[in-house]
Amino acid sequence: MIEVRWHGRGGQGAVVASRILALAAYQDGYKGVQAFPFFGMERRGAPVLAFTRVSKSDIRIRNQVYEPDVIVVLDPLLPKIVDVDRGLKPKGYIVLNSRQKPSEVKWAKNYKTATVDAISISKKLNLKVAGFQVFNTPMLGALARATKLVKIASVKKAILDYFGEKRGKTNSEAAEIAYENTFSSEGQE
């Protein structure tokens, strides 16, 4: 089983991204998939968590993800205020929305790291909800590229299925652009 923890701020799309990843994984043949948020009293802009589990067999656990295999950080400022790598498995992967190259992300030096400038992609394609930029679909493309957990074709199809043709087309394009522009400490640039 692979467990993914999403870190974002309310309104950036972490919960939606967790659901889309589960859809893409199911399309790629994973039998067990789960996607769920962790909500408290958060409001737009407050730190939020979402989780995705994927497995080749049924998933029977229903708790939060405390020791993820992958961490996706939608907001590049969150690592300054939240311990985003808490519990990450020793061979875990961090996928970060950042203009920096993986080697420049000093706090993540003990993990495999991938970075993508999802902010620029979001601005270029005008990805907004209620007037606020969202970074979820570019981060799905970066996750697909870095971890190979799911195929980019499955991510794009899941995005189209989730959003429908009109919104899905632009969001699918965002995932593709991010996929092509993700830098990884594993050497895939």
Steps between C-alpha positions, in 0.01 A plus 500: 500500500616852417386785722504866391452800727401829337590832666332817380296794608124509495389577145815382319351165404675242720176311567406493131855389407478209744176387335635536147810299591275222630305503171821488295636214711179303453527551123858373520381174656532558873221303666490692826485881501407750769491878502391704798560841662583597854290797603490699815397864524700590189402782271627608162872557536550291815724189483306184405577132452364242260599138452506240224566129532548266206552126508496198273262339754212617718578765761353428840645779713308825535723730703711802405834447331769543765798350313454590134705372210445826311435854615365761259530866603275736303604821675875575495475702823349219710834337591584821690199459732409129487719194552401360158754216500380366838475122485625470142648154450881494466483426127206736456442757230420871532331671204518874554350804329817707471711696255809345660678194366484197734863546605416853621225382738722458807229386743422201274856385437447164677222396261443451132364834387326636192410860430278676250400865467126439529438866580620613156306222328186594691540868414574427133182291465293720736413212733280665760214410727305787654775738385784307668780311320489121532799270456350153529501384139856612428609318816327182377713516186815550707406206724449276196839598357698474822359186656367303201213400731250570221527572128456856379235376255300364794539828689376697200202266452414516870513881484263502203268252673500706820458850351323430174613616156495877551705533821674169451677599181697786658571304819616202295733730308636630832583145610676431169707821519602421858586143402737633233653761732559303820854479633600206717789411726480161329640658183191531280500861385 
